[in-house]
Amino acid sequence: MEFESLDGYLLDGAPPKAAVVRDLLERRPDVPGAAAFYEGMQRLGARTPDLSLIALRLVLAGRKADDAAVVRLRDVIARARAGDAEAREEYAALGRA
């Protein structure tokens, strides 16, 4: 499953969060565990916390979004944003496993 706008926002800060939330709400893939995230985004819009978007990205990849996984992915994203190519590859692997 491709989530270009979400991945772009998390890794590069573009597109703007409001556009990402709008895109996710329009497409709403039927993935187990995602419904609560969509409800939160519906209520909060662009105020949706980045950690919620990170957790949703895990769920959309079929992964468990527990505290440890969210914190780990947050750290991978921070490294990727800082220019770490290995972190970008680690993030890209999210959808392959």
NUGU-563263 format. One record per atom (N, C-alpha, C): x, y, z; residue in one letter; atom name. Coordinates in nm, 2 decimals. Example, Ala and Ser with C-alpha at 12.3 -4.5 7.8 and 13.67 -1.06 7.14 Angstrom:
[[1.32,-0.57,0.78],"A","N"];
[[1.23,-0.45,0.78],"A","CA"];
[[1.32,-0.33,0.78],"A","C"];
[[1.28,-0.22,0.71],"S","N"];
[[1.37,-0.11,0.71],"S","CA"];
[[1.29,0.00,0.79],"S","C"];
# end
This chain:
[[0.08,-0.12,0.00],"M","N"];
[[0.00,0.00,0.00],"M","CA"];
[[0.09,0.12,0.00],"M","C"];
[[0.06,0.22,-0.08],"E","N"];
[[0.13,0.34,-0.10],"E","CA"];
[[0.07,0.46,-0.02],"E","C"];
[[0.15,0.53,0.05],"F","N"];
[[0.10,0.65,0.13],"F","CA"];
[[0.19,0.76,0.11],"F","C"];
[[0.21,0.80,-0.02],"E","N"];
[[0.31,0.90,-0.06],"E","CA"];
[[0.29,1.03,0.02],"E","C"];
[[0.17,1.08,0.04],"S","N"];
[[0.16,1.21,0.11],"S","CA"];
[[0.20,1.20,0.26],"S","C"];
[[0.16,1.09,0.32],"L","N"];
[[0.20,1.06,0.46],"L","CA"];
[[0.35,1.04,0.47],"L","C"];
[[0.40,0.96,0.39],"D","N"];
[[0.55,0.94,0.39],"D","CA"];
[[0.62,1.07,0.36],"D","C"];
[[0.58,1.15,0.27],"G","N"];
[[0.64,1.27,0.24],"G","CA"];
[[0.64,1.37,0.35],"G","C"];
[[0.52,1.37,0.42],"Y","N"];
[[0.51,1.46,0.54],"Y","CA"];
[[0.61,1.42,0.65],"Y","C"];
[[0.60,1.29,0.68],"L","N"];
[[0.68,1.24,0.79],"L","CA"];
[[0.83,1.25,0.76],"L","C"];
[[0.87,1.23,0.64],"L","N"];
[[1.02,1.23,0.61],"L","CA"];
[[1.07,1.37,0.57],"L","C"];
[[0.99,1.45,0.50],"D","N"];
[[1.04,1.57,0.45],"D","CA"];
[[0.96,1.70,0.49],"D","C"];
[[0.85,1.68,0.56],"G","N"];
[[0.76,1.79,0.60],"G","CA"];
[[0.68,1.85,0.49],"G","C"];
[[0.66,1.77,0.38],"A","N"];
[[0.58,1.82,0.27],"A","CA"];
[[0.51,1.70,0.21],"A","C"];
[[0.39,1.71,0.18],"P","N"];
[[0.30,1.83,0.18],"P","CA"];
[[0.26,1.87,0.32],"P","C"];
[[0.19,1.98,0.33],"P","N"];
[[0.15,2.02,0.47],"P","CA"];
[[0.06,1.92,0.54],"P","C"];
[[0.06,1.92,0.67],"K","N"];
[[-0.01,1.82,0.74],"K","CA"];
[[-0.16,1.83,0.71],"K","C"];
[[-0.22,1.94,0.69],"A","N"];
[[-0.36,1.95,0.66],"A","CA"];
[[-0.39,1.88,0.53],"A","C"];
[[-0.31,1.88,0.43],"A","N"];
[[-0.33,1.81,0.30],"A","CA"];
[[-0.32,1.66,0.33],"A","C"];
[[-0.22,1.62,0.41],"V","N"];
[[-0.20,1.48,0.44],"V","CA"];
[[-0.33,1.42,0.51],"V","C"];
[[-0.38,1.49,0.61],"V","N"];
[[-0.49,1.45,0.68],"V","CA"];
[[-0.61,1.44,0.59],"V","C"];
[[-0.63,1.54,0.50],"R","N"];
[[-0.74,1.54,0.41],"R","CA"];
[[-0.73,1.42,0.32],"R","C"];
[[-0.61,1.39,0.27],"D","N"];
[[-0.59,1.27,0.18],"D","CA"];
[[-0.62,1.14,0.25],"D","C"];
[[-0.57,1.13,0.37],"L","N"];
[[-0.60,1.00,0.45],"L","CA"];
[[-0.75,0.99,0.47],"L","C"];
[[-0.81,1.09,0.51],"L","N"];
[[-0.96,1.08,0.53],"L","CA"];
[[-1.04,1.05,0.41],"L","C"];
[[-0.99,1.10,0.29],"E","N"];
[[-1.06,1.07,0.17],"E","CA"];
[[-1.04,0.92,0.12],"E","C"];
[[-0.92,0.87,0.15],"R","N"];
[[-0.89,0.73,0.10],"R","CA"];
[[-0.93,0.63,0.21],"R","C"];
[[-0.91,0.65,0.33],"R","N"];
[[-0.94,0.56,0.44],"R","CA"];
[[-0.93,0.41,0.41],"R","C"];
[[-0.81,0.36,0.39],"P","N"];
[[-0.80,0.22,0.36],"P","CA"];
[[-0.86,0.14,0.48],"P","C"];
[[-0.93,0.03,0.45],"D","N"];
[[-0.99,-0.05,0.55],"D","CA"];
[[-0.89,-0.15,0.61],"D","C"];
[[-0.81,-0.10,0.70],"V","N"];
[[-0.70,-0.17,0.77],"V","CA"];
[[-0.74,-0.19,0.91],"V","C"];
[[-0.73,-0.31,0.96],"P","N"];
[[-0.76,-0.34,1.11],"P","CA"];
[[-0.68,-0.24,1.20],"P","C"];
[[-0.75,-0.18,1.29],"G","N"];
[[-0.68,-0.10,1.39],"G","CA"];
[[-0.67,0.05,1.35],"G","C"];
[[-0.72,0.08,1.23],"A","N"];
[[-0.70,0.22,1.18],"A","CA"];
[[-0.82,0.31,1.21],"A","C"];
[[-0.93,0.26,1.24],"A","N"];
[[-1.06,0.34,1.25],"A","CA"];
[[-1.04,0.45,1.36],"A","C"];
[[-0.98,0.42,1.47],"A","N"];
[[-0.97,0.52,1.58],"A","CA"];
[[-0.88,0.63,1.53],"A","C"];
[[-0.78,0.61,1.45],"F","N"];
[[-0.69,0.71,1.40],"F","CA"];
[[-0.77,0.80,1.31],"F","C"];
[[-0.86,0.74,1.22],"Y","N"];
[[-0.94,0.83,1.13],"Y","CA"];
[[-1.04,0.91,1.21],"Y","C"];
[[-1.09,0.86,1.31],"E","N"];
[[-1.19,0.93,1.39],"E","CA"];
[[-1.11,1.05,1.46],"E","C"];
[[-1.00,1.03,1.51],"G","N"];
[[-0.92,1.14,1.57],"G","CA"];
[[-0.88,1.24,1.47],"G","C"];
[[-0.84,1.20,1.35],"M","N"];
[[-0.81,1.30,1.24],"M","CA"];
[[-0.93,1.38,1.20],"M","C"];
[[-1.04,1.31,1.19],"Q","N"];
[[-1.17,1.38,1.16],"Q","CA"];
[[-1.20,1.49,1.26],"Q","C"];
[[-1.17,1.47,1.38],"R","N"];
[[-1.20,1.56,1.49],"R","CA"];
[[-1.09,1.67,1.50],"R","C"];
[[-0.96,1.64,1.48],"L","N"];
[[-0.85,1.73,1.50],"L","CA"];
[[-0.80,1.80,1.37],"L","C"];
[[-0.82,1.73,1.26],"G","N"];
[[-0.77,1.79,1.14],"G","CA"];
[[-0.62,1.81,1.14],"G","C"];
[[-0.58,1.93,1.10],"A","N"];
[[-0.43,1.96,1.10],"A","CA"];
[[-0.37,1.96,1.24],"A","C"];
[[-0.45,1.96,1.34],"R","N"];
[[-0.39,1.95,1.48],"R","CA"];
[[-0.36,1.81,1.52],"R","C"];
[[-0.39,1.71,1.43],"T","N"];
[[-0.35,1.57,1.46],"T","CA"];
[[-0.21,1.56,1.50],"T","C"];
[[-0.17,1.51,1.61],"P","N"];
[[-0.03,1.50,1.66],"P","CA"];
[[0.05,1.41,1.56],"P","C"];
[[0.17,1.45,1.54],"D","N"];
[[0.26,1.37,1.45],"D","CA"];
[[0.28,1.23,1.50],"D","C"];
[[0.28,1.21,1.64],"L","N"];
[[0.29,1.07,1.69],"L","CA"];
[[0.17,0.99,1.65],"L","C"];
[[0.05,1.05,1.63],"S","N"];
[[-0.06,0.97,1.59],"S","CA"];
[[-0.04,0.93,1.44],"S","C"];
[[0.01,1.02,1.36],"L","N"];
[[0.04,0.99,1.22],"L","CA"];
[[0.15,0.88,1.21],"L","C"];
[[0.24,0.88,1.30],"I","N"];
[[0.35,0.78,1.30],"I","CA"];
[[0.29,0.65,1.33],"I","C"];
[[0.20,0.65,1.44],"A","N"];
[[0.13,0.52,1.48],"A","CA"];
[[0.04,0.47,1.37],"A","C"];
[[-0.03,0.56,1.30],"L","N"];
[[-0.11,0.52,1.19],"L","CA"];
[[-0.03,0.46,1.08],"L","C"];
[[0.08,0.52,1.05],"R","N"];
[[0.17,0.46,0.94],"R","CA"];
[[0.21,0.32,0.98],"R","C"];
[[0.24,0.29,1.10],"L","N"];
[[0.27,0.15,1.14],"L","CA"];
[[0.15,0.06,1.11],"L","C"];
[[0.03,0.10,1.16],"V","N"];
[[-0.09,0.02,1.14],"V","CA"];
[[-0.11,0.00,0.99],"V","C"];
[[-0.10,0.10,0.91],"L","N"];
[[-0.12,0.09,0.76],"L","CA"];
[[-0.02,-0.01,0.70],"L","C"];
[[0.09,-0.02,0.76],"A","N"];
[[0.20,-0.12,0.71],"A","CA"];
[[0.17,-0.26,0.77],"A","C"];
[[0.07,-0.27,0.85],"G","N"];
[[0.04,-0.40,0.91],"G","CA"];
[[0.12,-0.43,1.03],"G","C"];
[[0.18,-0.33,1.09],"R","N"];
[[0.26,-0.34,1.21],"R","CA"];
[[0.18,-0.31,1.33],"R","C"];
[[0.23,-0.35,1.45],"K","N"];
[[0.18,-0.31,1.58],"K","CA"];
[[0.23,-0.17,1.61],"K","C"];
[[0.14,-0.09,1.66],"A","N"];
[[0.17,0.05,1.69],"A","CA"];
[[0.18,0.06,1.84],"A","C"];
[[0.26,-0.02,1.91],"D","N"];
[[0.28,0.00,2.05],"D","CA"];
[[0.38,0.11,2.08],"D","C"];
[[0.39,0.14,2.20],"D","N"];
[[0.48,0.26,2.24],"D","CA"];
[[0.62,0.24,2.19],"D","C"];
[[0.68,0.12,2.20],"A","N"];
[[0.82,0.10,2.16],"A","CA"];
[[0.83,0.12,2.01],"A","C"];
[[0.73,0.07,1.93],"A","N"];
[[0.74,0.08,1.79],"A","CA"];
[[0.72,0.22,1.74],"A","C"];
[[0.64,0.30,1.80],"V","N"];
[[0.61,0.44,1.77],"V","CA"];
[[0.74,0.52,1.80],"V","C"];
[[0.79,0.50,1.91],"V","N"];
[[0.92,0.57,1.95],"V","CA"];
[[1.03,0.54,1.86],"V","C"];
[[1.04,0.41,1.82],"R","N"];
[[1.15,0.37,1.73],"R","CA"];
[[1.13,0.43,1.60],"R","C"];
[[1.01,0.43,1.54],"L","N"];
[[0.99,0.49,1.41],"L","CA"];
[[1.01,0.64,1.42],"L","C"];
[[0.97,0.71,1.53],"R","N"];
[[0.99,0.85,1.54],"R","CA"];
[[1.14,0.88,1.53],"R","C"];
[[1.22,0.80,1.59],"D","N"];
[[1.36,0.82,1.59],"D","CA"];
[[1.42,0.80,1.45],"D","C"];
[[1.37,0.70,1.38],"V","N"];
[[1.41,0.67,1.24],"V","CA"];
[[1.37,0.79,1.15],"V","C"];
[[1.25,0.85,1.17],"I","N"];
[[1.21,0.96,1.10],"I","CA"];
[[1.30,1.08,1.13],"I","C"];
[[1.33,1.10,1.25],"A","N"];
[[1.42,1.22,1.29],"A","CA"];
[[1.56,1.20,1.22],"A","C"];
[[1.61,1.08,1.22],"R","N"];
[[1.74,1.06,1.16],"R","CA"];
[[1.73,1.08,1.01],"R","C"];
[[1.62,1.03,0.95],"A","N"];
[[1.60,1.05,0.80],"A","CA"];
[[1.59,1.20,0.77],"A","C"];
[[1.52,1.28,0.85],"R","N"];
[[1.50,1.42,0.82],"R","CA"];
[[1.64,1.49,0.83],"R","C"];
[[1.73,1.43,0.92],"A","N"];
[[1.86,1.49,0.93],"A","CA"];
[[1.96,1.45,0.82],"A","C"];
[[1.91,1.37,0.73],"G","N"];
[[1.99,1.34,0.61],"G","CA"];
[[2.05,1.20,0.62],"G","C"];
[[2.01,1.12,0.71],"D","N"];
[[2.07,0.98,0.73],"D","CA"];
[[2.00,0.89,0.62],"D","C"];
[[2.08,0.85,0.52],"A","N"];
[[2.03,0.77,0.41],"A","CA"];
[[1.99,0.63,0.46],"A","C"];
[[2.06,0.58,0.56],"E","N"];
[[2.03,0.45,0.62],"E","CA"];
[[1.90,0.45,0.69],"E","C"];
[[1.87,0.56,0.75],"A","N"];
[[1.74,0.57,0.82],"A","CA"];
[[1.62,0.58,0.72],"A","C"];
[[1.65,0.64,0.60],"R","N"];
[[1.55,0.64,0.50],"R","CA"];
[[1.52,0.50,0.44],"R","C"];
[[1.63,0.43,0.43],"E","N"];
[[1.61,0.29,0.39],"E","CA"];
[[1.54,0.21,0.49],"E","C"];
[[1.57,0.23,0.62],"E","N"];
[[1.50,0.16,0.73],"E","CA"];
[[1.35,0.20,0.72],"E","C"];
[[1.31,0.32,0.70],"Y","N"];
[[1.18,0.36,0.69],"Y","CA"];
[[1.11,0.30,0.57],"Y","C"];
[[1.18,0.29,0.45],"A","N"];
[[1.12,0.23,0.33],"A","CA"];
[[1.10,0.08,0.35],"A","C"];
[[1.18,0.02,0.44],"A","N"];
[[1.16,-0.12,0.47],"A","CA"];
[[1.03,-0.15,0.54],"A","C"];
[[0.97,-0.05,0.60],"L","N"];
[[0.85,-0.06,0.68],"L","CA"];
[[0.74,-0.13,0.59],"L","C"];
[[0.73,-0.09,0.47],"G","N"];
[[0.62,-0.15,0.39],"G","CA"];
[[0.66,-0.28,0.32],"G","C"];
[[0.78,-0.32,0.33],"R","N"];
[[0.82,-0.44,0.27],"R","CA"];
[[0.81,-0.57,0.35],"R","C"];
[[0.80,-0.56,0.48],"A","N"];
[[0.81,-0.68,0.56],"A","CA"];
[[0.67,-0.73,0.60],"A","C"];
# end
